[in-house]
């Protein structure tokens, strides 16, 4: 069941490209009411993955 139907916040983060050059993403969900934690992830991800 999609997170938006359960009230869970979710975020998609780019994770690179596959061998055909198509984008790959990671979808993460957080606990209800904890959007703040998810919104901190993209800058951290960019720092470590590039």
Residue, then its C-alpha position, 0 to 999 in steps of 0.5 A: x500500500x502506498x505511503x500516502x494512503x497510510x499517512x506515512x511520509x515518503x521521499x524519492x532520492x536519485x541514486x544514479x544511472x543504470x547501464x542504459x543510462x536510465x535513472x535509478x531512484x531510492x524510495x524511503x518512508x518515515x514514521x507518521x509525523x516525521x517528515x523532518x527526518x526524511x527532508x534531511x536525507x537528500x543533502x546527506x545522500x548527495x554528500x556521500x554518493x555524489 
